């Protein structure tokens, strides 16, 4: 065992990846049917291994949480602008600010009642609201020297105690929130499934969009001989009830492919290749002529694409509207907003700038649709590392600037990591204005965010393991009670505020409250609602609360004795 511990101490980088792998494995376990999740798994494994008193170099923590906060900024930037400028989304901002105030007051109260110092209170804040970004920002503030530490406490020890307090309160913050969210509709005398049904009844009934298929016919019957290609497509479209819009992909005349335009006049013996849901093409033999199975006739270039919504004409519209107006020959695979996948079986949620639409269809139709909604990420696995690096460097440097207030040096941006997050938010917003500016593709952003967060949580958990027992001995039961109090008060207050003040539908309110509390189990809420409606209200509050809770955490570090 000593040899293994010695190897781990000398090879911390290897150890971090072992912790992440084991953490994801543990995260697959379920308690009462609810998965622990990777963050909880990594936290548990890291704490256990950290009991062996293994130190992780601070440069690793600094690098990983800077990357994590920067990528978080790129994802929340467009949504934050949306919240600040939209009347319909403004209510979520109000809920986030209200809950942040409740969190700050309740943490401060618990610190006074149980005699918690500012470092323990900072970890309590991060764990009770399960916001890893708060922990990252707090760690950055501690190591930058902008936080007054308890007498005799070194920054490295303070960082470990901060992480221990976070770990002790995180578990109830995760599972207590889920239990409370399930109880809240009952507390106001409502049935979440019935309330969700009311939302689903408004507007069109959600239907699964059927992917298009390719079929071809030789035009021999008289009905469409002499008609234009546009007239033919419109007649096919009239029978459409669901799925992709039909697209006449090619017309072959005497072995030559013609340029397909709406005014192209069709002639006898033309070979017509359609891309449309199969049920629209069932009567092709009755209206066009014999079906053709020749390779050339069915040779349609297909493509998948990641499209970023930047066209203001579609911002604020329902997802179904641009699809029904311009989605010829394509199918929608998924939609990602602020790093969260949205439910595409419900196309009534409003689009915001920066939404990422993943589509599949003919290369021609995908290109046309991309021009309509915004732009296509030409290489889904490529990130503009030049602008990304410059933004991180410049804004991280700005974050180190301090001002002196009452003899205390305070960084207005909260330190280098927080500065990087502001830079990421600006870059994310600029990307919705110009596709050439700081492109960070959705898959790359998700990978960078997940890896950065996993490495950061693994690093702080290993470090916290060494002080976990002493922190438990000093504050254990009191800290658990304090964390449970903060999580419970914040969750119920947020839900009641959304219900009685914001007048939100109960299902929408449950999703928004889960987002405001940065909960991970939105799937559980949707399961209870028997609808995807709560998920639509989840994304924006989750993004904004990551920022408002960071402010709360930094304020707590500054004002708690």
Phi, psi and omega in degrees: 000318179300320180295321180293317179295319179298318178298318180297319180294328181273347183226065185296324181299315178298317181300319181302317181287329174296317180297317180297314180299312179294324180297318177295325178294313178296325181297343178282345178292154182236145173242118183055037177083000182251124182293144178294321182089155185296321181297315178296318180298313179297320180298314181296310182297316181298320179296317180297313179293325181294343176299340179279010177060056179257126181266136176254127181306139183297332181298328179292315178298316181298315181294314186290319181282339173292315178297315181299312182292325178297312181295321175303319178298318180297330182278326184269344183308304180299320181292325179295317176299320179299315181296320184284344185241357184248131177295321183291330180264351183299328180298327178291323177298317179298317178298320180295315180295316179302312182293325177297319178296316178300318180297314181298315181295316183292322177294316180299319179297316179295324178297321178290316183295316186257005177067039180277137176281175186296328181291313178296320179295324177295317177294322176300317179301311182296317183287320183294330178255010176046047181245102182298332179296328177294316178299317181297315181294320180295317177300317179298319180294321180297313185281344177277350179085009182274358180246133177282118183272152174304148185304132177082003182258121179283154180305320181295320178292321179297319178298320180291320178294320176304313181291324178296315179297322176299314183295319183296325184264350186291321187296312177293326178302327180277304187277328176297321179300316181299315180297317181295319179297325178291329182276330188305314178302323178295324181296334178255012175070036183235155175255114186297326180294318179293321179291324177294324179298326178294320177294318181293335182283342180281126180081202184286153177281126181301135178224147179286129181280125183275132181294147181283157175232164184254127174216155184224150179222153172267125184283103180237334180280149191286344190305318185247003175293124183093350176279166176270160178299323179297320179295320180296313181297320180296322178293322176293320183295331181300333182271002183282127175246334180200167176090185184292153174291145181288147179225127173277103191280322181204154175233121179252122181234117181055040177081001182249133177280125181266156175285116186278116175230163182299330183265009177293124181274126183278143182237160178302140179076005171297142173263119185253123179252120181252148170238111185194163173303143187305323185293339178282342186256008185296331185259018181302319180295333182276332186249338184249307183151196182292143179285145183246135181244017181291146184301315181298323182291329183261005183277090179245128179289120180255154181207150169246152185209153173254115184249134178255126182283115177232350181286112183299340179295337181252352177291129182092352178272164175286147181304322184295334187292306177296329178295317182285339181264327189229359187276046180291128173070018179229160172233145180271123182270314178194164178231132179243129179232122178053036179084358181249131179285130182266157181281110183277358174279356175236100186266017182264359179283151183282141178277147174234156178301135181097351174302141181249120181253124176260118185235161177221140179170199179291147183301323181295314182290323178298318180295318180295316181293323178298316178297330182285315187270334182168256179208160180262134172287109190294328176229107188294345181251012181252135177240140179286084185289339179294301180294323178301313181295317180297318181295317177299312184296312184294311184284330173295321177295318177298328180293339181277349180293135182237155172236149182263122178234118181054039177082002181248131178277123183235126175277114183304327180269359175087013180107176186295319181294317177294323175300319178298323179295318176297321176298319178296320180297318179294317180295320178298321178291318179298329181295329178287348179260328183216118182294342182271358185260105171060047181297122173234101186298154183302313178298321180293319180298317180296317181295315180296317181295312181297316181292315179300314180294317181298315179296319180295312180297319178298317182295313183288328179293318178298316179294322182290333182303325181292332181252004184298314183295316181293324178293319177296320180295323183279321187230000192323286185297317179299320181291320177298315179296317180299315179297316179297321179296312183297313180299315183294311181297316181295316183294310182293320179298317180297314181295315179297322178297315178295326183282310188270331182260310181279345178058042179280148169302144186302318180293317177296320181295321178298318178293317180295319180296319176299319178293314180302321180274011180048040178286154184259350189259048177298333179298325178295321179294316179296326178296315179295323181281346184054038185198159176268002183305317180300327182294330180295326181270004187273319193299304185297313178301322179299320180291314183292320182295330176302326180278315183294324178289329175299316178300316179300313181301317181291323178295317179300317179299329184275327189257338179284133182299000000 
